[in-house]
Amino acid sequence: MANVTVATIADGLEFPEGPAFDPDGNLWCVELRGGRLTRALPQEMDRHEAGGAPNGLTFDSKGRAWIANAELRAIQRFDPATQDFTTIVGTIEGEPLNRPNDLAFDALGNLLFTCPGSSGEEPSGYVCCLGPDGALARIGEGFHFPNGLALVDGGSALVVAETQRARLWKGEWDAESRRWRDPQPWAELGDPAGPDGMALGADGLLYVAIYSAGEVRAVDQDGRVTKAYELPGNNPTNAAFDPSGRLGLVVTETERGVLLSLPELGPGVPLFDGGDAWD
């Protein structure tokens, strides 16, 4: 187990998920059990009622929050200028989305997201791509609880965590054709620990929150775990690097309801932000 400083930067959160930084460097998360989008301020929390069970979070270049809301079975967008939540998409092939979990933009503004639903027992989970033109398609299916996801190798490959099988899948990502080509098991993270959300470091390592194990594990480009960092609390759910470098790697942890900072880790690779693809 690698030694690293871990500091609590916010507490009193109701099952925090999806830490993310907006273009101005503000830190946000969602509270799944509180139904809220929350900005972490030094002395207080700035909370916005999203409803349902928000589970994943990312920002676009215009500062709008994009939320995977499991209970509402929808992808939402929050505009801080108007304080409004808008449902971007809620169905696929005439059926409600299967409890969206995590999401990320690619270089062309396509929004990738996982839909695990209740696929812990049966491999019914899938991964979607929503284009700026409104086209929505499944790009991968047959998973036991697909969870966190990350674009790696300069955006040319997509990694998806399959929590119930304790593994990461990796395949080529073609943003132009919106195809995830030949995804294969890439990293085995050890049952019963479950990989959840993840963040890519500038060192080429993928930092994966391991739910139920109380760790963040660093996976190298060959899919090998090279380091593990112990956390206070057993249930980390996701991670994001602070672009300013001040907080290092920020992790959401649900057993204690906290935001954690590992300031010695980082920097991270800048995330794709949707650019000007969305109006």
NUTOR-612287 format. One record per residue (C-alpha): residue number from 0; residue in one letter; y, x, z. Coordinates in nm, 2 decimals, always signed. Example, Ala and Ser with C-alpha at 12.3 -4.5 7.8 and 13.67 -1.06 7.14 Angstrom:
BEGIN
+-----+------+--------+--------+--------+
! pos ! code !     py !     px !     pz !
+-----+------+--------+--------+--------+
!   0 !    a !  -0.45 !  +1.23 !  +0.78 !
!   1 !    s !  -0.11 !  +1.37 !  +0.71 !
+-----+------+--------+--------+--------+
END
This chain:
BEGIN
+-----+------+--------+--------+--------+
! pos ! code !     py !     px !     pz !
+-----+------+--------+--------+--------+
!   0 !    m !  +0.00 !  +0.00 !  +0.00 !
!   1 !    a !  +0.33 !  +0.15 !  -0.11 !
!   2 !    n !  +0.61 !  +0.18 !  +0.15 !
!   3 !    v !  +0.93 !  +0.00 !  +0.06 !
!   4 !    t !  +1.22 !  -0.17 !  +0.24 !
!   5 !    v !  +1.20 !  -0.55 !  +0.25 !
!   6 !    a !  +1.50 !  -0.75 !  +0.37 !
!   7 !    t !  +1.55 !  -1.13 !  +0.41 !
!   8 !    i !  +1.87 !  -1.24 !  +0.23 !
!   9 !    a !  +1.84 !  -1.62 !  +0.27 !
!  10 !    d !  +1.62 !  -1.85 !  +0.48 !
!  11 !    g !  +1.58 !  -2.22 !  +0.55 !
!  12 !    l !  +1.46 !  -2.29 !  +0.20 !
!  13 !    e !  +1.20 !  -2.57 !  +0.12 !
!  14 !    f !  +0.94 !  -2.39 !  -0.09 !
!  15 !    p !  +1.17 !  -2.17 !  -0.29 !
!  16 !    e !  +1.07 !  -2.08 !  -0.65 !
!  17 !    g !  +1.21 !  -1.92 !  -0.96 !
!  18 !    p !  +1.48 !  -1.67 !  -0.84 !
!  19 !    a !  +1.73 !  -1.61 !  -1.13 !
!  20 !    f !  +2.07 !  -1.46 !  -1.18 !
!  21 !    d !  +2.34 !  -1.63 !  -1.38 !
!  22 !    p !  +2.56 !  -1.44 !  -1.62 !
!  23 !    d !  +2.82 !  -1.38 !  -1.34 !
!  24 !    g !  +2.55 !  -1.21 !  -1.12 !
!  25 !    n !  +2.51 !  -1.50 !  -0.88 !
!  26 !    l !  +2.16 !  -1.55 !  -0.73 !
!  27 !    w !  +2.00 !  -1.89 !  -0.76 !
!  28 !    c !  +1.66 !  -2.04 !  -0.69 !
!  29 !    v !  +1.50 !  -2.39 !  -0.69 !
!  30 !    e !  +1.35 !  -2.56 !  -0.39 !
!  31 !    l !  +1.04 !  -2.74 !  -0.50 !
!  32 !    r !  +1.00 !  -2.95 !  -0.18 !
!  33 !    g !  +1.37 !  -3.01 !  -0.15 !
!  34 !    g !  +1.42 !  -3.12 !  -0.51 !
!  35 !    r !  +1.72 !  -2.89 !  -0.54 !
!  36 !    l !  +1.88 !  -2.61 !  -0.75 !
!  37 !    t !  +2.04 !  -2.37 !  -0.50 !
!  38 !    r !  +2.29 !  -2.09 !  -0.52 !
!  39 !    a !  +2.25 !  -1.83 !  -0.24 !
!  40 !    l !  +2.59 !  -1.75 !  -0.11 !
!  41 !    p !  +2.67 !  -1.50 !  +0.17 !
!  42 !    q !  +2.74 !  -1.75 !  +0.44 !
!  43 !    e !  +2.58 !  -2.08 !  +0.31 !
!  44 !    m !  +2.38 !  -2.24 !  +0.03 !
!  45 !    d !  +2.54 !  -2.42 !  -0.26 !
!  46 !    r !  +2.28 !  -2.70 !  -0.33 !
!  47 !    h !  +2.26 !  -2.94 !  -0.62 !
!  48 !    e !  +2.01 !  -3.24 !  -0.62 !
!  49 !    a !  +1.78 !  -3.20 !  -0.92 !
!  50 !    g !  +1.53 !  -3.45 !  -0.80 !
!  51 !    g !  +1.15 !  -3.43 !  -0.84 !
!  52 !    a !  +0.99 !  -3.09 !  -0.77 !
!  53 !    p !  +1.18 !  -2.81 !  -0.96 !
!  54 !    n !  +0.94 !  -2.51 !  -1.00 !
!  55 !    g !  +1.09 !  -2.26 !  -1.25 !
!  56 !    l !  +1.43 !  -2.14 !  -1.33 !
!  57 !    t !  +1.62 !  -1.93 !  -1.59 !
!  58 !    f !  +1.98 !  -1.91 !  -1.73 !
!  59 !    d !  +2.12 !  -1.91 !  -2.07 !
!  60 !    s !  +2.42 !  -1.70 !  -2.19 !
!  61 !    k !  +2.66 !  -1.99 !  -2.12 !
!  62 !    g !  +2.56 !  -2.00 !  -1.75 !
!  63 !    r !  +2.35 !  -2.31 !  -1.77 !
!  64 !    a !  +2.04 !  -2.34 !  -1.56 !
!  65 !    w !  +1.71 !  -2.43 !  -1.73 !
!  66 !    i !  +1.46 !  -2.58 !  -1.49 !
!  67 !    a !  +1.09 !  -2.66 !  -1.51 !
!  68 !    n !  +1.05 !  -2.97 !  -1.30 !
!  69 !    a !  +0.68 !  -3.04 !  -1.22 !
!  70 !    e !  +0.72 !  -3.38 !  -1.06 !
!  71 !    l !  +0.96 !  -3.52 !  -1.32 !
!  72 !    r !  +0.73 !  -3.36 !  -1.59 !
!  73 !    a !  +1.04 !  -3.24 !  -1.77 !
!  74 !    i !  +1.25 !  -2.94 !  -1.87 !
!  75 !    q !  +1.60 !  -3.00 !  -1.73 !
!  76 !    r !  +1.93 !  -2.83 !  -1.79 !
!  77 !    f !  +2.21 !  -2.80 !  -1.53 !
!  78 !    d !  +2.57 !  -2.74 !  -1.65 !
!  79 !    p !  +2.78 !  -2.60 !  -1.36 !
!  80 !    a !  +3.10 !  -2.69 !  -1.54 !
!  81 !    t !  +3.01 !  -3.07 !  -1.53 !
!  82 !    q !  +2.76 !  -3.06 !  -1.24 !
!  83 !    d !  +2.53 !  -3.27 !  -1.46 !
!  84 !    f !  +2.15 !  -3.24 !  -1.50 !
!  85 !    t !  +2.02 !  -3.33 !  -1.85 !
!  86 !    t !  +1.65 !  -3.38 !  -1.95 !
!  87 !    i !  +1.59 !  -3.16 !  -2.25 !
!  88 !    v !  +1.23 !  -3.26 !  -2.31 !
!  89 !    g !  +0.97 !  -3.46 !  -2.12 !
!  90 !    t !  +0.69 !  -3.54 !  -2.36 !
!  91 !    i !  +0.46 !  -3.36 !  -2.60 !
!  92 !    e !  +0.25 !  -3.54 !  -2.86 !
!  93 !    g !  +0.35 !  -3.87 !  -2.70 !
!  94 !    e !  +0.23 !  -3.77 !  -2.35 !
!  95 !    p !  +0.43 !  -3.65 !  -2.05 !
!  96 !    l !  +0.45 !  -3.28 !  -2.00 !
!  97 !    n !  +0.17 !  -3.16 !  -1.77 !
!  98 !    r !  +0.38 !  -3.06 !  -1.47 !
!  99 !    p !  +0.59 !  -2.77 !  -1.61 !
! 100 !    n !  +0.59 !  -2.46 !  -1.40 !
! 101 !    d !  +0.78 !  -2.15 !  -1.53 !
! 102 !    l !  +0.99 !  -2.07 !  -1.83 !
! 103 !    a !  +1.17 !  -1.80 !  -2.02 !
! 104 !    f !  +1.37 !  -1.75 !  -2.34 !
! 105 !    d !  +1.27 !  -1.52 !  -2.62 !
! 106 !    a !  +1.50 !  -1.32 !  -2.85 !
! 107 !    l !  +1.56 !  -1.61 !  -3.09 !
! 108 !    g !  +1.63 !  -1.86 !  -2.82 !
! 109 !    n !  +1.29 !  -2.03 !  -2.81 !
! 110 !    l !  +1.20 !  -2.16 !  -2.47 !
! 111 !    l !  +0.85 !  -2.07 !  -2.35 !
! 112 !    f !  +0.70 !  -2.26 !  -2.06 !
! 113 !    t !  +0.37 !  -2.31 !  -1.88 !
! 114 !    c !  +0.22 !  -2.65 !  -1.80 !
! 115 !    p !  -0.07 !  -2.62 !  -1.55 !
! 116 !    g !  -0.09 !  -2.98 !  -1.44 !
! 117 !    s !  -0.40 !  -3.02 !  -1.23 !
! 118 !    s !  -0.60 !  -2.75 !  -1.41 !
! 119 !    g !  -0.73 !  -2.57 !  -1.11 !
! 120 !    e !  -1.08 !  -2.72 !  -1.16 !
! 121 !    e !  -1.08 !  -2.78 !  -1.53 !
! 122 !    p !  -0.92 !  -2.55 !  -1.80 !
! 123 !    s !  -0.67 !  -2.81 !  -1.91 !
! 124 !    g !  -0.35 !  -2.60 !  -1.87 !
! 125 !    y !  -0.14 !  -2.50 !  -2.16 !
! 126 !    v !  +0.16 !  -2.30 !  -2.27 !
! 127 !    c !  +0.45 !  -2.44 !  -2.49 !
! 128 !    c !  +0.73 !  -2.33 !  -2.71 !
! 129 !    l !  +1.04 !  -2.54 !  -2.75 !
! 130 !    g !  +1.27 !  -2.42 !  -3.04 !
! 131 !    p !  +1.64 !  -2.46 !  -3.05 !
! 132 !    d !  +1.58 !  -2.71 !  -3.34 !
! 133 !    g !  +1.39 !  -2.94 !  -3.10 !
! 134 !    a !  +1.04 !  -2.86 !  -3.23 !
! 135 !    l !  +0.79 !  -2.85 !  -2.95 !
! 136 !    a !  +0.43 !  -2.71 !  -2.98 !
! 137 !    r !  +0.15 !  -2.58 !  -2.77 !
! 138 !    i !  +0.10 !  -2.21 !  -2.83 !
! 139 !    g !  -0.19 !  -2.16 !  -2.60 !
! 140 !    e !  -0.44 !  -2.39 !  -2.41 !
! 141 !    g !  -0.76 !  -2.40 !  -2.21 !
! 142 !    f !  -0.63 !  -2.22 !  -1.90 !
! 143 !    h !  -0.71 !  -2.27 !  -1.53 !
! 144 !    f !  -0.35 !  -2.31 !  -1.39 !
! 145 !    p !  -0.12 !  -2.11 !  -1.62 !
! 146 !    n !  +0.17 !  -2.01 !  -1.41 !
! 147 !    g !  +0.43 !  -1.73 !  -1.44 !
! 148 !    l !  +0.51 !  -1.57 !  -1.78 !
! 149 !    a !  +0.70 !  -1.27 !  -1.91 !
! 150 !    l !  +0.80 !  -1.12 !  -2.24 !
! 151 !    v !  +0.71 !  -0.75 !  -2.26 !
! 152 !    d !  +0.70 !  -0.47 !  -2.51 !
! 153 !    g !  +1.06 !  -0.55 !  -2.62 !
! 154 !    g !  +0.98 !  -0.91 !  -2.66 !
! 155 !    s !  +0.69 !  -0.86 !  -2.90 !
! 156 !    a !  +0.42 !  -0.96 !  -2.65 !
! 157 !    l !  +0.38 !  -1.25 !  -2.41 !
! 158 !    v !  +0.20 !  -1.23 !  -2.07 !
! 159 !    v !  +0.09 !  -1.54 !  -1.89 !
! 160 !    a !  -0.06 !  -1.55 !  -1.54 !
! 161 !    e !  -0.37 !  -1.76 !  -1.50 !
! 162 !    t !  -0.36 !  -1.82 !  -1.12 !
! 163 !    q !  -0.71 !  -1.97 !  -1.06 !
! 164 !    r !  -0.88 !  -1.69 !  -1.24 !
! 165 !    a !  -0.66 !  -1.42 !  -1.09 !
! 166 !    r !  -0.58 !  -1.26 !  -1.43 !
! 167 !    l !  -0.30 !  -1.20 !  -1.67 !
! 168 !    w !  -0.34 !  -1.28 !  -2.04 !
! 169 !    k !  -0.15 !  -1.08 !  -2.31 !
! 170 !    g !  -0.10 !  -1.15 !  -2.68 !
! 171 !    e !  +0.15 !  -1.07 !  -2.96 !
! 172 !    w !  +0.45 !  -1.30 !  -2.96 !
! 173 !    d !  +0.59 !  -1.38 !  -3.30 !
! 174 !    a !  +0.93 !  -1.54 !  -3.23 !
! 175 !    e !  +0.99 !  -1.63 !  -3.60 !
! 176 !    s !  +0.67 !  -1.83 !  -3.65 !
! 177 !    r !  +0.65 !  -1.93 !  -3.28 !
! 178 !    r !  +0.30 !  -1.81 !  -3.25 !
! 179 !    w !  +0.12 !  -1.64 !  -2.96 !
! 180 !    r !  -0.14 !  -1.43 !  -3.15 !
! 181 !    d !  -0.48 !  -1.34 !  -3.01 !
! 182 !    p !  -0.41 !  -1.37 !  -2.63 !
! 183 !    q !  -0.67 !  -1.18 !  -2.43 !
! 184 !    p !  -0.74 !  -1.11 !  -2.07 !
! 185 !    w !  -0.53 !  -0.80 !  -1.99 !
! 186 !    a !  -0.52 !  -0.75 !  -1.61 !
! 187 !    e !  -0.76 !  -0.86 !  -1.34 !
! 188 !    l !  -0.59 !  -0.90 !  -1.01 !
! 189 !    g !  -0.87 !  -0.97 !  -0.77 !
! 190 !    d !  -1.00 !  -1.30 !  -0.65 !
! 191 !    p !  -0.90 !  -1.50 !  -0.45 !
! 192 !    a !  -0.54 !  -1.37 !  -0.48 !
! 193 !    g !  -0.35 !  -1.56 !  -0.74 !
! 194 !    p !  -0.08 !  -1.41 !  -0.97 !
! 195 !    d !  +0.23 !  -1.63 !  -0.99 !
! 196 !    g !  +0.57 !  -1.53 !  -1.13 !
! 197 !    m !  +0.66 !  -1.19 !  -1.25 !
! 198 !    a !  +0.94 !  -0.96 !  -1.35 !
! 199 !    l !  +0.95 !  -0.66 !  -1.59 !
! 200 !    g !  +1.09 !  -0.33 !  -1.46 !
! 201 !    a !  +1.27 !  -0.07 !  -1.67 !
! 202 !    d !  +0.99 !  +0.16 !  -1.56 !
! 203 !    g !  +0.75 !  -0.04 !  -1.78 !
! 204 !    l !  +0.57 !  -0.19 !  -1.49 !
! 205 !    l !  +0.52 !  -0.57 !  -1.45 !
! 206 !    y !  +0.59 !  -0.67 !  -1.09 !
! 207 !    v !  +0.37 !  -0.97 !  -1.01 !
! 208 !    a !  +0.40 !  -1.20 !  -0.71 !
! 209 !    i !  +0.05 !  -1.26 !  -0.57 !
! 210 !    y !  +0.04 !  -1.60 !  -0.40 !
! 211 !    s !  -0.19 !  -1.61 !  -0.09 !
! 212 !    a !  -0.21 !  -1.23 !  -0.07 !
! 213 !    g !  +0.15 !  -1.16 !  +0.06 !
! 214 !    e !  +0.21 !  -0.89 !  -0.20 !
! 215 !    v !  +0.39 !  -0.79 !  -0.51 !
! 216 !    r !  +0.16 !  -0.58 !  -0.74 !
! 217 !    a !  +0.29 !  -0.35 !  -1.01 !
! 218 !    v !  +0.08 !  -0.36 !  -1.33 !
! 219 !    d !  +0.11 !  -0.08 !  -1.59 !
! 220 !    q !  +0.10 !  -0.11 !  -1.97 !
! 221 !    d !  -0.28 !  -0.07 !  -1.97 !
! 222 !    g !  -0.32 !  -0.37 !  -1.73 !
! 223 !    r !  -0.40 !  -0.16 !  -1.43 !
! 224 !    v !  -0.25 !  -0.23 !  -1.08 !
! 225 !    t !  -0.08 !  +0.10 !  -0.98 !
! 226 !    k !  +0.11 !  -0.01 !  -0.67 !
! 227 !    a !  +0.12 !  -0.29 !  -0.42 !
! 228 !    y !  +0.40 !  -0.39 !  -0.19 !
! 229 !    e !  +0.34 !  -0.59 !  +0.13 !
! 230 !    l !  +0.57 !  -0.87 !  +0.21 !
! 231 !    p !  +0.65 !  -1.07 !  +0.52 !
! 232 !    g !  +0.48 !  -1.40 !  +0.45 !
! 233 !    n !  +0.16 !  -1.47 !  +0.26 !
! 234 !    n !  +0.29 !  -1.68 !  -0.03 !
! 235 !    p !  +0.53 !  -1.51 !  -0.27 !
! 236 !    t !  +0.59 !  -1.73 !  -0.58 !
! 237 !    n !  +0.81 !  -1.54 !  -0.82 !
! 238 !    a !  +1.04 !  -1.24 !  -0.87 !
! 239 !    a !  +1.36 !  -1.13 !  -1.05 !
! 240 !    f !  +1.55 !  -0.81 !  -1.07 !
! 241 !    d !  +1.92 !  -0.81 !  -0.97 !
! 242 !    p !  +2.12 !  -0.70 !  -1.28 !
! 243 !    s !  +2.37 !  -0.52 !  -1.05 !
! 244 !    g !  +2.10 !  -0.32 !  -0.89 !
! 245 !    r !  +2.22 !  -0.41 !  -0.54 !
! 246 !    l !  +1.93 !  -0.63 !  -0.43 !
! 247 !    g !  +1.67 !  -0.46 !  -0.64 !
! 248 !    l !  +1.37 !  -0.70 !  -0.68 !
! 249 !    v !  +1.43 !  -1.04 !  -0.54 !
! 250 !    v !  +1.12 !  -1.25 !  -0.44 !
! 251 !    t !  +1.08 !  -1.61 !  -0.33 !
! 252 !    e !  +0.84 !  -1.66 !  -0.04 !
! 253 !    t !  +0.73 !  -2.01 !  +0.06 !
! 254 !    e !  +0.54 !  -1.96 !  +0.38 !
! 255 !    r !  +0.86 !  -1.87 !  +0.56 !
! 256 !    g !  +1.10 !  -2.04 !  +0.31 !
! 257 !    v !  +1.30 !  -1.72 !  +0.23 !
! 258 !    l !  +1.45 !  -1.50 !  -0.04 !
! 259 !    l !  +1.35 !  -1.14 !  +0.00 !
! 260 !    s !  +1.51 !  -0.83 !  -0.14 !
! 261 !    l !  +1.33 !  -0.51 !  -0.22 !
! 262 !    p !  +1.64 !  -0.29 !  -0.29 !
! 263 !    e !  +1.45 !  +0.02 !  -0.37 !
! 264 !    l !  +1.28 !  -0.13 !  -0.67 !
! 265 !    g !  +1.44 !  -0.16 !  -1.01 !
! 266 !    p !  +1.63 !  -0.17 !  -1.23 !
! 267 !    g !  +1.47 !  -0.45 !  -1.44 !
! 268 !    v !  +1.47 !  -0.51 !  -1.81 !
! 269 !    p !  +1.75 !  -0.75 !  -1.92 !
! 270 !    l !  +1.61 !  -1.10 !  -1.98 !
! 271 !    f !  +1.66 !  -1.29 !  -2.31 !
! 272 !    d !  +1.91 !  -1.56 !  -2.25 !
! 273 !    g !  +1.89 !  -1.80 !  -2.54 !
! 274 !    g !  +2.20 !  -1.65 !  -2.69 !
! 275 !    d !  +2.40 !  -1.90 !  -2.90 !
! 276 !    a !  +2.09 !  -2.08 !  -3.02 !
! 277 !    w !  +2.15 !  -2.38 !  -2.81 !
! 278 !    d !  +2.46 !  -2.59 !  -2.83 !
+-----+------+--------+--------+--------+
END
